[in-house]
Amino acid sequence: MSADQEAQEDELLALASIYDEEEFRRAESEKEGEIHLCLELPPHFKLIVDGQDSTEHHVSFLPPLVLSFEFPAEYPSAAPPLFTISSKWLTRVQITALCRRLDELWEENQGNVVLFTWMQFLKEETLEFLGIQSPLKIQSAESEPDADAAAEKGKAQGLDPRAVQEVDAASDILTLLLDFDEAQQQKVFDGKVFCCGICYSEKLGSDSLLFKECRHVYCKACVKEYFEIQIRDGKVQCLNCPEPKCMSMAAPSQVKLLVGEDEFARYDRLLLQSSLDLMADVVYCPRMSCCMAVMVEPDSTMGICPACRYAFCTLCKRSYHGLSHCIATGEDTTLDHKTSHNDPDMRTERSLESLSDDELRSLRDEYISASEEGKKFLEKRFGRRVIQKAVEESFSTDWLKDNCKQCPCCGTNIQKVHGCNKMTCSSCQKYFCWICLGALSRVNPYSHFNNPSSPCYNQLFQGMAMEDEEGFGSDEEN
């Protein structure tokens, strides 16, 4: 074995011992291989794609530079390695500058092995050498010239043929870069150890779930059970982070990763239905055999089902009747809008939904205190159905105000019938204190009542003493 061959073999063995297989790949039969070099990006690094909206994207990793090499017989004594440099995000002009810098490094180290020196330069000094700073502007594939034009332009600019830009004209460069960054971040996450905020066990990231918006981490076993319970109860809008007061939602892909096929199908169906229910321009076909979601034009009361072609009124849900009287609007629901709203005897009639609580209460009190003739007059003027609903809704509003409290998280009215002061909202399933209406920890909700600095310290069972005494008394009497 010649001295050059021995030096080549020693260099390849040394590189294989320093770098793993993802970074250094040696061909088995020949004196050649590939080196994949991921650059170390500074914190909060951003990129912008040229030719698109100027939206900045935060990335922590970019696809590696690939240095492909082959040893000639005279390396390292008289000839440098043959090489190419390829990249998905650098321009050919930038890659050409790197190729020429590698040539300079060979000239400085001629007669010695040089691969390690090249690798250190590419990995640690590329950004500074090319003057790359955040935000990095990436040239989109759409703005790239075709292959022939690029070759002609390359000759004119003196581009190095060893500089290769790996850009497929049919690919989306932004998607490619963001997908690589996400995969690398997931790889880093999988190798770390995290403490689950529910079971307090230490788990690897590969056995944990990260809520992307808030960055809270819980083990997959705990989150899986939590998701399955919520889906079984039909509360698909509550698949958020278990951290108290945190509203970060789990992505559908994360739900699909944890729950079974049947649970995910139910989740997907209920999520779509709940989303449609929140849309003001969506109603459902009233035919029991159909129930298809129907889009309704603004300011229109006609819906046409796309499945069964049934045309119906969106108010009364019967066959569409055009401008004819609709039974859902009640009788005498409008009066002359020229009358004065301030005059109680000439009040303008409006739809019941537009009346405030004070106006409902005023109409109720006026009707209840009126004489029989006055009641008939009000019923004739406003409509008996409107008067009846005003009275009912006003009493309902007063009862809710006197007997219920609103959930601090979603605003749902909650009535406390019995039990302690740790409450669970029937709508969003959040824990809260009945006394101060503060949100409670999902992990340990009772710590609010056990903390001496809390305003509700030792008041978990406040208000239950009388209930217990009355209960015991009734038992003795029975």
Residue pairs with C-beta under 8 A, 6 or more apart in sequence:
1 9
3 77
4 73
4 74
4 75
4 76
4 77
7 75
7 76
7 113
8 31
8 71
8 75
8 76
8 113
10 113
11 113
11 115
11 116
12 26
12 31
12 33
14 116
15 24
15 26
15 35
15 115
15 116
15 119
16 24
16 26
18 24
18 116
19 35
22 36
23 35
23 36
23 37
24 33
24 34
24 35
24 36
25 33
25 34
25 35
25 36
26 32
26 33
27 33
30 70
31 70
31 71
32 68
32 69
32 70
32 71
33 68
33 69
34 66
34 67
34 68
34 69
35 66
35 67
35 68
35 69
35 115
35 119
36 64
36 65
36 66
37 64
37 65
37 66
37 67
37 119
37 122
37 123
38 61
38 62
38 64
38 123
38 184
39 62
39 64
39 65
39 123
39 126
39 127
40 123
40 124
41 59
41 60
41 61
41 62
41 127
42 134
44 58
44 134
45 58
45 59
45 60
45 134
45 136
46 56
46 57
46 58
46 59
46 134
46 135
46 136
47 56
47 57
47 59
47 62
47 134
47 135
47 136
47 137
47 138
47 177
48 54
48 55
48 56
48 57
48 135
48 136
48 137
48 138
49 137
49 138
49 139
49 140
49 173
49 174
50 137
50 138
50 139
50 140
50 143
51 139
51 140
51 142
51 143
52 140
52 174
56 135
57 174
57 177
57 178
59 177
59 178
59 181
60 181
60 184
60 185
61 180
61 181
61 184
61 185
62 89
62 177
62 180
62 181
63 87
63 88
63 89
63 176
63 177
63 180
65 85
65 86
65 87
65 90
65 98
65 122
65 126
66 85
66 86
66 87
66 166
67 83
67 84
67 85
67 118
67 119
67 122
68 83
68 84
68 85
68 86
69 81
69 82
69 83
69 115
70 81
70 82
70 83
71 81
71 82
72 79
72 81
72 82
75 81
76 110
76 111
76 112
76 113
76 114
77 111
80 103
80 106
80 110
80 114
81 114
81 115
83 99
83 102
83 118
83 162
84 162
84 163
84 164
85 95
85 98
85 99
85 102
85 122
85 162
85 163
85 164
86 95
86 164
86 165
86 166
87 94
87 95
87 164
87 165
87 166
88 165
88 166
88 167
88 173
88 176
88 177
89 136
89 138
89 173
89 177
90 98
90 130
90 165
91 139
91 165
92 150
92 154
92 159
92 163
92 164
92 165
93 157
93 159
94 130
95 160
95 163
95 164
95 165
96 158
96 159
96 160
96 163
97 129
97 130
98 122
98 126
98 129
98 130
98 163
99 160
99 162
99 163
100 160
101 121
101 129
102 118
102 121
105 114
105 117
105 118
105 121
106 114
109 117
121 129
126 132
127 133
138 173
138 174
138 177
139 173
140 173
140 174
141 167
141 168
141 169
141 170
141 171
141 172
141 173
144 150
144 167
144 169
145 153
146 169
153 159
154 161
167 173
189 205
189 208
189 210
190 204
190 205
190 206
191 204
191 205
191 206
192 204
192 205
193 202
193 203
193 204
193 205
194 202
194 203
194 204
194 205
194 208
194 217
194 219
195 201
195 202
195 203
196 202
196 203
196 208
196 217
196 218
196 219
196 222
197 216
197 217
197 218
197 242
197 243
197 443
198 218
198 219
198 222
198 223
198 226
198 242
198 443
199 219
199 221
199 222
201 219
203 219
203 220
205 217
207 219
207 220
207 221
208 217
208 218
208 219
208 220
209 217
209 218
209 219
209 220
209 223
209 250
209 254
209 257
209 258
210 216
210 217
211 217
211 240
211 241
211 246
211 248
211 250
212 248
212 251
213 241
213 248
213 249
214 241
214 243
214 246
214 248
216 241
216 242
216 243
216 246
216 248
218 242
220 258
222 242
223 242
223 250
223 258
224 258
224 259
226 242
227 239
227 250
227 255
227 258
227 259
227 263
227 267
228 259
228 263
230 236
230 238
230 239
230 429
231 239
231 259
231 263
231 266
231 267
231 270
232 263
234 270
235 429
236 267
236 270
236 271
236 274
237 271
237 274
237 428
238 428
238 429
239 249
239 250
239 255
239 267
240 246
240 247
240 248
240 249
240 250
241 247
241 248
241 249
241 250
242 442
242 443
243 442
244 431
244 439
244 440
244 441
244 442
244 443
245 409
245 439
252 267
252 268
252 271
255 264
255 267
256 264
259 267
276 282
276 293
281 295
281 296
281 297
281 298
282 293
282 294
282 295
282 296
283 293
283 294
283 296
283 303
283 314
284 291
284 292
284 293
284 294
285 291
285 292
285 293
285 294
285 303
285 305
285 307
285 308
285 310
285 312
286 310
286 312
286 317
286 318
287 305
287 308
287 310
289 308
290 305
290 307
290 308
290 310
292 305
292 306
292 307
292 308
294 303
294 304
294 305
294 306
296 302
296 303
296 314
300 314
301 313
301 314
301 315
301 320
301 326
302 311
302 312
302 313
302 314
302 320
303 311
303 312
303 313
303 314
303 320
304 310
304 311
305 311
305 312
310 319
311 319
311 320
312 318
312 319
312 320
313 319
313 320
313 321
313 326
313 328
315 326
315 328
315 329
316 326
316 327
316 328
317 328
318 327
330 383
330 385
330 386
331 383
331 384
331 385
332 349
332 380
332 381
332 382
332 383
332 386
333 349
333 351
333 383
333 386
334 349
334 350
335 348
335 349
335 381
335 382
336 348
337 348
339 346
339 347
339 348
340 346
340 347
340 348
341 347
341 348
344 366
349 381
349 382
349 383
349 386
352 360
352 386
352 389
352 390
352 393
355 363
355 390
357 394
357 397
360 390
360 393
360 394
360 397
361 394
361 397
361 398
363 382
363 387
363 390
363 391
363 394
364 390
364 391
364 394
364 395
366 378
367 375
367 378
367 387
367 390
367 391
368 391
370 377
370 378
378 387
379 387
382 390
400 413
403 415
404 413
404 414
404 415
405 413
405 414
405 416
405 434
405 437
406 412
406 413
406 414
406 437
407 414
407 425
407 427
407 428
407 430
407 432
408 430
408 432
408 437
408 438
408 439
409 425
409 428
409 430
409 432
409 439
410 425
410 427
410 428
410 430
412 425
412 426
412 427
412 428
414 423
414 425
414 426
416 423
416 434
418 464
418 467
419 464
420 460
420 461
420 464
421 433
421 434
421 435
421 449
421 456
421 459
421 460
421 461
421 462
421 463
422 431
422 433
422 434
422 440
422 445
422 446
422 448
422 449
422 460
423 431
423 432
423 433
423 434
424 430
424 431
425 431
425 432
430 439
430 440
430 442
431 439
431 440
431 441
431 442
431 445
432 438
432 439
432 440
433 440
433 448
433 449
433 456
435 455
435 456
435 459
435 462
436 455
436 456
438 448
438 456
440 448
441 447
441 448
446 460
448 454
448 456
449 456
449 457
449 458
449 459
449 460
450 457
451 457
456 462
